[in-house]
Amino acid sequence: MNLEFHSVTPDRWDDFEELFGERGACGGCWCMSWRLARSDFDRLKGEGNKNAMRAIVDSGNIPGILAYDGETPVGWCSVAPRTEFPRLERTRVLQPVDDKPVWSITCFFVAKSHRRKGITVKLLEAAVEYAEKRGCTILEGYPYEPRQPKLPDPFVWTGLASAFRKAGFREVLRRSDTRPIMRYCL
């Protein structure tokens, strides 16, 4: 595969929508889980979350990047300043490590046809490059470190710790057996 990566901007909304499909990636999430209070996320699930993400994109904020295989969108990585993900603040396990400003990688979605081909690692590498160009000095992720050798794909939407390690991230704190906080310092 010869992958290319592009920011999700209004002119790429149709590609984002194509990748996420009718179900909004997983159960109508439209990658709004970390951006909304749980009650709002549940209430808006589906079309409401899609409209909320569309409003972010239309406002000029870039919520993440898309991976393309040729002209086809095949992967997504949510990457932005941590302040854009208020639900992180309400999660005991993912409280800030320190008072340094960080950017966060909170979610991935890869088209079923392209899973298990290393696209998540490539998305992480592209996210590092994207964040660095925007002045980020610390990029943080909250992957899953499974106790079981294989989990269904929907359970690892925050990524796997092994992919983060392959992309050069280092574990800085672990408040849970399965959820390390990993950083890449730029």
Secondary structure, 3 states (H helix, E strand, C coil): CCEEEEECCHHHHHHHHHHHCCCCCCCCCCCCCCCCCHHHHHHHCCHHHHHHHHHHHHCCCCCEEEEEECCEEEEEEEEEEHHHCHHHHHCHHHCCCCCCCCEEEEEEEECHHHCCCCHHHHHHHHHHHHHHHCCCCEEEECCECCCCCCCCHHHHCCCEHHHHHHCCCEEEEECCCCCEEEEEEC
